[in-house]
Each structure stands twice: as structure tokens, then as C-alpha cells.
Amino acid sequence: MKNYVIGGKKALTLLVLAASLVGVSAHATEQAHQRREARDTRQDTRQDARHVKRSCVVNDNKSNSDCRQDKRSSKQDGRQQARDIKY
């Protein structure tokens, strides 16, 4: 049986390749975490906006279109918060 030895350049290349893959994997994991957090923020904002609109219509005696604007602005604020988390 022959013993094969990897040359110095090949070993160094493999080491650099393995290290770069670990770095890419860690970065992808962090991005996935940020996406999940941003998605959760948007979902919570949508739910809150629904409650705000419903309470606006019932309690404030405003028209549906006036309350719709309040809902839109609160959803837009939530989307901006999600962008701030992701980027």
C-alpha cells in the first residue's frame, strides 16, 4: 500500500476553503435569524393594526376610511421596523 501525503499548497488550499465555508455558514445563519425576527415583527404589526382599526371603528365613531388610514400608517411603521432589523 502506498502512503499519500498532501502537499503543502494543497493542504493550505483545503484549510482556507474549509475556513471560508464556516464563515459563510455563520453569516447565513445570522441572516436567517434576522429574517425570522423581521417576519415576526411584521406579523405582530399586522395583528396590532387589525386591533387598532377595530377599536377605532367601535370606540372613536370614525368612518371606516379614516380608520383604514390609521391601519395603513401603523403597518408601514412595522414594515420600517422590520427593514431596520434586516438591514
N, CA and C of each residue as an Amber inpcrd file, in Angstrom:
protein
   261
   0.8360000  -1.1760000   0.0000000   0.0000000   0.0000000   0.0000000
   0.8850000   1.2450000   0.0000000   0.5030000   2.2070000  -0.7770000
   1.2900000   3.4300000  -0.8470000   0.7030000   4.4530000   0.1220000
   1.5470000   5.2200000   0.7310000   1.1190000   6.3240000   1.5950000
   1.1480000   7.6060000   0.7740000   0.0410000   8.2960000   0.7830000
  -0.0390000   9.5480000   0.0350000   0.0260000  10.7030000   1.0020000
   0.8220000  11.6770000   0.6830000   0.9740000  12.8670000   1.5110000
   0.4880000  14.0460000   0.6840000  -0.3530000  14.8390000   1.2870000
  -0.8610000  16.0340000   0.6000000   0.2110000  17.0990000   0.6810000
   0.4850000  17.7100000  -0.4480000   1.4940000  18.7490000  -0.4940000
   1.0880000  19.9710000   0.3110000   2.0420000  20.7960000   0.6380000
   1.8110000  21.9800000   1.4690000   0.8020000  22.9440000   0.8730000
   0.8880000  23.1730000  -0.4310000  -0.0350000  24.1000000  -1.0830000
  -1.4580000  23.5380000  -1.0810000  -1.5860000  22.2590000  -1.3190000
  -2.9140000  21.6490000  -1.3220000  -3.5380000  21.6800000   0.0610000
  -2.7290000  21.4050000   1.0720000  -3.2350000  21.4200000   2.4510000
  -3.6810000  22.8280000   2.8290000  -2.8830000  23.7990000   2.4430000
  -3.2340000  25.1890000   2.7400000  -4.5150000  25.5900000   2.0100000
  -4.6560000  25.1680000   0.7730000  -5.8580000  25.4670000  -0.0030000
  -7.0890000  24.8470000   0.6410000  -6.9730000  23.5950000   1.0670000
  -8.0950000  22.9310000   1.7350000  -8.4460000  23.6190000   3.0410000
  -7.4520000  24.0400000   3.7780000  -7.6840000  24.7260000   5.0450000
  -8.4000000  26.0610000   4.8250000  -7.9630000  26.8170000   3.8450000
  -8.6050000  28.1070000   3.5290000 -10.0390000  27.8830000   3.0560000
 -10.2510000  26.8810000   2.2340000 -11.5870000  26.5690000   1.7410000
 -12.5180000  26.1910000   2.8900000 -12.0480000  25.3510000   3.7840000
 -12.8700000  24.9330000   4.9300000 -13.1880000  26.1150000   5.8290000
 -12.2240000  26.9920000   6.0680000 -12.4430000  28.1590000   6.9180000
 -13.4490000  29.1160000   6.2830000 -13.3800000  29.2800000   4.9690000
 -14.3170000  30.1840000   4.3040000 -15.7320000  29.6210000   4.3350000
 -15.8720000  28.3100000   4.2280000 -17.2040000  27.7060000   4.2990000
 -17.8210000  27.8770000   5.6780000 -17.0260000  27.7990000   6.7130000
 -17.5250000  28.0080000   8.0710000 -17.9920000  29.4520000   8.2230000
 -17.2330000  30.3870000   7.6830000 -17.6140000  31.7990000   7.7570000
 -18.9050000  32.0860000   7.0140000 -19.0660000  31.4980000   5.8490000
 -20.2790000  31.6860000   5.0510000 -21.4760000  31.0900000   5.7730000
 -21.2810000  29.9400000   6.3690000 -22.3630000  29.2850000   7.0980000
 -22.8140000  30.1260000   8.2840000 -21.8780000  30.6970000   9.0070000
 -22.2210000  31.5420000  10.1570000 -22.9750000  32.7860000   9.7030000
 -22.5570000  33.3590000   8.5940000 -23.2270000  34.5530000   8.0690000
 -24.6560000  34.2180000   7.6230000 -24.8250000  33.0880000   6.9730000
 -26.1600000  32.6680000   6.5260000 -27.0720000  32.4230000   7.7200000
 -26.5370000  31.8500000   8.7810000 -27.3330000  31.6200000   9.9830000
 -27.7730000  32.9400000  10.5910000 -26.8900000  33.9140000  10.6230000
 -27.2420000  35.2270000  11.1620000 -28.3150000  35.8900000  10.3000000
 -28.1890000  35.7760000   8.9780000 -29.2060000  36.3480000   8.0990000
 -30.5550000  35.6700000   8.3000000 -30.5580000  34.3800000   8.4860000
 -31.8080000  33.6540000   8.7190000 -32.4560000  34.1250000  10.0070000
 -31.6610000  34.3420000  11.0180000 -32.1900000  34.8480000  12.2940000
 -32.8080000  36.2300000  12.1050000 -32.1360000  37.0870000  11.3570000
 -32.6600000  38.4340000  11.1070000 -33.9570000  38.3770000  10.3080000
 -34.0310000  37.4900000   9.3180000 -35.2650000  37.3600000   8.5320000
 -36.4220000  36.9010000   9.4020000 -36.1670000  35.9190000  10.2710000
 -37.2280000  35.4360000  11.1670000 -37.7010000  36.5390000  12.1010000
 -36.7560000  37.2830000  12.6620000 -37.1130000  38.3650000  13.5770000
 -37.9120000  39.4510000  12.8530000 -37.5020000  39.7880000  11.6290000
 -38.2270000  40.7930000  10.8440000 -39.6240000  40.2900000  10.4830000
 -39.7440000  39.0120000  10.1130000 -41.0460000  38.4410000   9.7910000
 -41.9670000  38.4590000  11.0060000 -41.4300000  38.1100000  12.1640000
 -42.2310000  38.1430000  13.3910000 -42.7000000  39.5600000  13.7040000
 -41.8290000  40.5240000  13.4670000 -42.2010000  41.9260000  13.6940000
 -43.3380000  42.3330000  12.7690000 -43.2480000  41.9620000  11.4840000
 -44.3210000  42.3040000  10.5440000 -45.6360000  41.6290000  10.9160000
 -45.5670000  40.3680000  11.3270000 -46.7870000  39.6540000  11.7030000
 -47.4320000  40.2680000  12.9380000 -46.6200000  40.6150000  13.9240000
 -47.1570000  41.2630000  15.1240000 -47.7750000  42.6100000  14.7830000
 -47.1300000  43.3280000  13.8720000 -47.6410000  44.6320000  13.4670000
 -48.9880000  44.4950000  12.7710000 -49.1300000  43.5000000  11.9040000
 -50.4100000  43.2930000  11.2230000 -51.5230000  43.0090000  12.2200000
 -51.2310000  42.1510000  13.1980000 -52.2350000  41.8220000  14.2090000
 -52.6040000  43.0610000  15.0250000 -51.6010000  43.8330000  15.4170000
 -51.8630000  45.0560000  16.1780000 -52.6680000  46.0560000  15.3550000
 -52.3560000  46.1580000  14.0600000 -53.0730000  47.0950000  13.1900000
 -54.5410000  46.7040000  13.0680000 -54.8190000  45.4050000  13.0220000
 -56.2220000  44.9660000  12.9810000 -56.9660000  45.3910000  14.2300000
 -56.3230000  45.2240000  15.3800000 -56.9660000  45.6090000  16.6400000
 -57.1610000  47.1200000  16.7180000 -56.1660000  47.8580000  16.2350000
 -56.2750000  49.3270000  16.2510000 -57.4420000  49.7700000  15.3760000
 -57.5680000  49.1780000  14.2020000 -58.6530000  49.5630000  13.3060000
 -60.0060000  49.2170000  13.9120000 -60.1260000  48.0210000  14.4590000
 -61.3990000  47.6030000  15.0480000 -61.7860000  48.5220000  16.2030000
 -60.8290000  48.8450000  17.0780000 -61.1460000  49.7280000  18.2000000
 -61.4220000  51.1470000  17.7160000 -60.7940000  51.5520000  16.6320000
 -61.0480000  52.8770000  16.0630000 -62.4880000  52.9730000  15.5770000
 -62.9330000  51.9730000  14.8570000 -64.2960000  51.9850000  14.3130000
 -65.3190000  51.9510000  15.4480000 -65.0750000  51.1180000  16.4350000
 -66.0500000  50.9280000  17.5140000 -66.0450000  52.0950000  18.4930000
 -64.8710000  52.5170000  18.9330000 -64.7790000  53.4940000  20.0270000
 -64.7550000  54.9420000  19.5730000 -64.1370000  55.2220000  18.4410000
 -63.9410000  56.6140000  18.0290000 -65.0380000  57.1340000  17.1130000
 -65.9310000  56.2700000  16.7090000 -67.0210000  56.6520000  15.8080000
 -66.5060000  57.3340000  14.5430000 -65.3720000  56.8690000  14.0630000
 -64.8300000  57.3780000  12.8050000 -65.3610000  56.5120000  11.6780000
 -65.2430000  57.0220000  10.4660000 -65.6290000  56.2130000   9.3150000
 -64.5800000  55.1350000   9.0730000 -64.9650000  54.1540000   8.3200000
 -64.0570000  53.0510000   8.0120000 -62.8240000  53.5490000   7.2580000
 -63.0030000  54.5200000   6.3790000 -61.8580000  55.0190000   5.6050000
 -60.8760000  55.7820000   6.4890000 -61.3650000  56.5160000   7.4820000
 -60.4570000  57.2130000   8.3990000 -59.6360000  56.2080000   9.2050000
 -60.2910000  55.1700000   9.6630000 -59.5920000  54.1430000  10.4370000
 -58.6380000  53.3420000   9.5540000 -58.9740000  53.1970000   8.2840000
 -58.1080000  52.4790000   7.3580000 -56.7610000  53.1910000   7.2280000
 -56.7960000  54.5140000   7.2110000 -55.5410000  55.2740000   7.1300000
 -54.6790000  55.0410000   8.3680000 -55.3130000  54.9630000   9.5390000
 -54.5600000  54.6770000  10.7610000 -53.9130000  53.2990000  10.6650000
 -54.6560000  52.3330000  10.1390000 -54.1350000  50.9810000   9.9980000
 -52.9590000  50.9620000   9.0250000 -53.0970000  51.6670000   7.9250000
 -52.0120000  51.7010000   6.9350000 -50.7460000  52.3010000   7.5170000
 -50.9010000  53.3880000   8.2510000 -49.7050000  54.0280000   8.8100000
 -49.0450000  53.1420000   9.8670000 -49.8290000  52.4350000  10.6610000
 -49.2150000  51.5510000  11.6610000 -48.5340000  50.3650000  10.9850000
 -49.1100000  49.8450000   9.9020000 -48.4600000  48.7540000   9.1690000
 -47.1670000  49.2400000   8.5230000 -47.1700000  50.4560000   8.0020000
 -45.9640000  51.0000000   7.3910000 -44.8580000  51.1570000   8.4350000
 -45.2250000  51.5910000   9.6400000 -44.2350000  51.6970000  10.7130000
 -43.6430000  50.3290000  11.0390000 -44.4750000  49.3140000  11.0570000
 -43.9890000  47.9570000  11.3190000 -43.0700000  47.4510000  10.2320000
 -43.3960000  47.7700000   8.9770000 -42.5180000  47.3580000   7.8810000
 -41.1610000  48.0470000   7.9870000 -41.1660000  49.3070000   8.4090000
 -39.8990000  50.0210000   8.5690000 -39.0800000  49.4100000   9.7000000
 -39.7370000  49.0190000  10.7770000 -39.0140000  48.3550000  11.8730000
 -38.3930000  47.0520000  11.3860000 -39.1250000  46.3110000  10.5610000
 -38.6070000  45.0570000  10.0250000 -37.4060000  45.3150000   9.1210000
 -37.4630000  46.3800000   8.3190000 -36.3030000  46.7250000   7.4700000
 -35.0950000  47.0810000   8.3240000 -35.3490000  47.8080000   9.4100000
 -34.2440000  48.1750000  10.2900000 -33.5890000  46.9510000  10.9060000
 -34.3870000  45.9240000  11.1890000 -33.8300000  44.6940000  11.7520000
 -33.0030000  43.9610000  10.7060000 -33.5200000  43.8440000   9.4860000
 -32.8370000  43.0840000   8.4420000 -31.5970000  43.7870000   7.9160000
 -31.6750000  45.0840000   7.7420000 -30.5730000  45.7860000   7.0930000
 -29.9210000  46.6790000   8.0940000
